[in-house]
Amino acid sequence: VAMVKLVNGNCWDDAIDLSLMGNGDVTKEPSSSAVPAGPIHTVISGGPVGGVGNNRPGVLFVENHSVLASRLGSSRSSSENRQPTVEKVDLADAMVLYQLEKASYTTTRETRTSKLIVSPLPLTSPPRLIPSPSGRYLCLLWEGKHTYDILHAGSLLVRETGDIRGQGVSPSCDSGDNVLSFAWIGDDDQFAVLRQVEIDYGQDGEVITDPDTTDKKSRPRVELFKLAEVEVGAPELAGGAGVAAATTVSVGSLTVRGGDRVVPQVLFGGPALCIGCSITSANSLPDTDEGMAYFYSRKSGAIMENDERASNYMTVGTSIPYPDLLAWDDDGLLCAVAYGSRVAIYLSDPPKFTLLGSVNVVGGSRLGEAEQPIISLKFIHGVLYCSGPSSVHVVFLGNLAEEDTVCELDTYTIASSRSVPLQGTDSPDDFTPTPVITSLSHPHILTYHSGGLLVSTDVGLRLLPLSHPLIRIGTLLAANLTEKARKWIFDTPKAHHDFLAHFLIRRGRADLAIRDLNGLSLETYIDLCIRYERTSELENLINTHGGQVVKEISSWGREEGGYSAISAIGLYMLGKDKIDCVTRLVGQLMSCGTDEGLVDAIKLASLIGALDQIGGGALLQ
C-alpha cells in the first residue's frame, strides 16, 4: 500500500506514478472463471527432483504471478483422544522461485484526503498445476486465458536448495496460447495440447483463408511434443550463458478417429492419451452428451524402435462415453472415470479394458438438492479419493487378485461442509466412519501427509483426518502394509468385528477376518469357514467347543424346511473326509437330549455308514 501526501503546488498526477494505474482506476486480468478447475498447489517429494530443502516434502504454488515453494512440516499433535478435526496447513517461509510475468496488476482507492495504490492484485483465477509423472516438470495451465507454461522443477528449486550448478538455467521450458486442454503422456516427459487454430479476419469481417479449407483449419488440433532436458555440464553453461532447462521438440499432430463429425474437446493424460470428443450434429454444433472418448497409444513396433512421432499413435482398447474427469493409478492398471457424481473404475489389461464397478460418490448436499459433480480424482497407493465442490470421499476397491470375483466397492465420506451424518449416531454397532463437518471450497486431492489427507482448496491447504480404524485398515491393506493393518484390526472393539469382517472379505482378506477377529459371532465364523474352505479352523471349533456350538445352533435353518445348520456342517465335513470330526458331532447331538438333535444324529450316522460301515453301524446302535 503506497500513501502519498500532497504538498502545495502538487497534483495527483505529479505525486503518483500513473503508469501503475493504466487507463482506469483498476487494471484487471483477462476475464476468466473465478473457480479454479484444478489444484492450485502441488506436492513435491522424492523422485528425481526431491523435496524442498534436504528432500523434505514441500509444496509449489502460484501467488501474485510468482511460483513459490514452502516446506511441509508435521501438523498433527500426538494426542490420540481428541476429536478428529480438519487442520489448516500454513505455508511458512514461502520463497519466490520464479516470476511469471513482469506486469503487475494494481488497483487504486481514493478518499477525500488521500489516494491509495494497492499493488499487486492477487490472482482471481490461479493456474491449474499439473506435474509430470516423472516429477521433472510442472505445467501451469491458465484455462481462462487458454495458455500454458512449462517449468523445470529442478531449476525452480536451485534457489531454495542453494545448488550453484544450475544457476544459468532458466526454469521456463515452453509456453503456448490458444490451448483448450493439456495432458502428460506416459513417463517420458511427452505431452499433448489441444490447440484451437486462429482464423484471421479482414477489415470487412471476411475470413482470410481458403474457403475450401476453412472448416478444417478452425477445428481443434491435437499436437504432441517431447521435452529434451539440457545437461547442467553443457558447454553453453560453461561460458556463463543462460539457457532453458529443456527444449521442446514437436513430434507432429495426432489424427483423431471418426472423421470430420468428431471434434476433440478435452485431453486426459496417463499411460495412454485419452481424447474426449463431441459428435457434430446436423446443425454443425458439437454435442458432448452423445460424445465418446478414445484411448491412443504408440504401436508396439514404434515403442521398440523408440519412434515417438505422432503418426505412430493408434486407438487402443475400447471407447467410453465422454467423461468429466479421468485418472490412472501409479502402475497404469486402474483407471477411474467420473460422470457427474458417479465414478466408474476400469482394469486395464491390454487388449482388455474391464469395468470393475461404479458407485455414486457425491450426492446432494441436502434433501431435494441436485447431485454435485466430482471435481477431483486421484489414486493414492491403491485407494481412490474423490472430491465434490464441498466434500471429500474415499473409495476402497474390492479383490483384484481373482478375475472371476466381483470387485465390490466401498465408499465413505471423509469430510463435508454441508451434509449431516445420519449413520453411526444411533446404533453403537454401526462402524461406518462419520464425516467431519467443516468448510471446504473446491478441494482437490494431493497426497498423504502426517497421517491425514492433504487437499488443495481455494483458500489454502487443508489436512483431513484419516483416523477412523476402518479407513486406516483400508488404506494400509491397499498399500500392502498388512502387518501395520493388523495392529489396527487387533485394537478394534469386538462389537464391530462382524462389520469389519465383511469389510475385509470385500477387500479379499478373509484370512485376516478368520485369524485375527476373535469377537466374531458364531454364525459369521462358521459361514466364513465353510465359504472359504477353512476346514481345519472349523474342525478345531467342533473339537474344542462342540457341545456349546450344538446348543446354540440347534434351531438354525429348521424353519426353512431344508437341512438344519448342524446337518449342513456335518455334510461339509464329510465332503472333506473328516469322518472322526463328524462322529464326535453325532455324539454331541445325541447327548443334547432334543428330538431335533436326535433326528440330525441319525441322518449323519447313516451318511457315515456309507463311508465307514462299521463306524456308522455302531453309531446307529
Phi, psi and omega in degrees: 000122179255128179246131183239131178257129179278138175244171182302132177092352180259154173233173183301319184296329179280328186276336184240136176288104184288348178295339178281344188263341181073205184280335182233189180290331183231131173258117186254160173286164171305139185297139178198173181293139179281348181263116180295137181272005181198179182295141177259005173231154172219144183264137175237127178197134179066201177069195182288344182263317183089177181273186179273111177077097177056041175063020171283140180299140183220179183231135169255138178208165182247131179209132179052043175064030176225148173268124182240158177231145178213151180279154173252115178260181177287132186248346188255143176279169184274358182292129181262349186263349183284157181291142178293132181226161175273131184248141174279130181259109180281141177260084185280150175054044178294139182243133177286121180260331185200136177264123185281318184227146177281326182289139176248137179269129186232164174219154179235155177220130186242136174241187181292328186247350184208163176228126187252142173245122177254121184212132358264169173285140174293159180294126175276339178221084182294159181285157173275127183266123182234096178287147178286152179302331180285342182084002184270342185224158179226124178261132174253107183259112178268089188291332177289328181264351183060043177228165177214155173227139176245125181244145178275117187297319181298320179290328176299323186273001181300316182293321183290321183274345181077016180282118184273355183291332184250022183297331182271005184259127177276132180293335183288121183252325184197156175206161180195163179232180184056033184258123180271332182202157182219145178204140171276145181241121176065200183250009187254027176060038170261149178215161180234144175234144174258106188253133174271116183288129180287149176243128180276137179245142177278180181296332180273004179087000181278149178285130179268086179192173178287122183299337181285342184239014183300312183299315183293323181288337181269358180281146174300145184234136179268114181248138181249142181220161176226140178262127178251113185285143179271132177289139182298327181272021182293153181301330181298324181283333181296328180274003179086008181283149176266127181228161176289151181292337180205155175249149182261129181243122177282134178247012173111180179254141183270135177274119182274133181291155175109351177080198186289340181283344181260120183244119178294137184238330185205152179243143174233128182275175180145193177303327174236142179283127178252130181241116175276127187235143173264158179255120181289126181276184183295333179270014176068019177257134180290141181236106181282340180296329179254015183283170180226162176236138183236144178261138181233138177211162180288149175297151183300322179295322179292326178294318180294324180271002181057037179266112187258014181293148182296334180293346180268004179272142179218161178289141180229155177065209184253164174269152181231159176301154183305116185267162171273320179217158178210136181216146178247156172277174186296331182272355181071024181256323183254136180231122179254133182234130182255134173232100184064240180264002182253141177238134177248140183242129182244152173252120182264114177221079189312136005273008182273145176223092195261132175283119179275327181164170177218155183210144176276110190270306187255109177269188176292147181293325180223166182301127179092349180277155178291153179293144183267144182283156173281131181247351181209138178225136175200133171273132174231107178052048174085000178247136180263126175248137181230154176219145171257189181300336182215025182207159179229138186226157177237140178236118176264133181274158180276200183285115180261355185287327183252123184291330183272010180256136178292133178276106181270133183254137173242128180237139180223149177270125180274314182209149179207151182265343185228334184288142177257125181294126181258337183263155175082001183261326183260332184254117180291343180274351181281120184258012181293132179299138177266127182292150175279130179273116183206165179272119179233137179235102179052063179287139175237135187289134177246287186193178171281147177199126176052041178078008179229187180250121181271127179233150177260126179239174179298335186247019176125187182274143176228143179250113183267140182285142173237043190270349180294135183305322182295319179289321177300313181296317180297318180291321180291319178294321179296330179270009180063030175258068188295317183295323177291324178295324181296329177297320177289326178295316180297327184274357180287131179303144184298334180297339183254009185294323179296316178299314181294325180299315180293327175296316179294323180297318178293339175271002181079022182239055175297334179298322178291323180296316182286323186277321192254346183260098182269006178251017180292147173292156182299321180297315180295318183295315179295319180299317180294319181297319180285317184295323183252017173054047175267072187296320183295321178294320180291321177297318178296324178296317181291321183290324186265329184228032185302316182297317179293321180296317182297316181296322185283326187252011185298333182264356184292132171083354185284330182287346181273353176083002179255210177291143174285167180298321179298315179297319180297318178296317179297317178299318180298315182291326175294324176295337177264011176064035178257067185293320181297321180295318181291327177299316177295324179295322177296317179299321179291327177292320180291330182277352182284339172080017178250152179296320180296320179295323180293321178297315179297323180295319180295317179300313182290323178296322177296320179291323176296323179297332177291334179261324181223095188299319182292312181295319180293320178296321179296321179294320181294323178292000000 
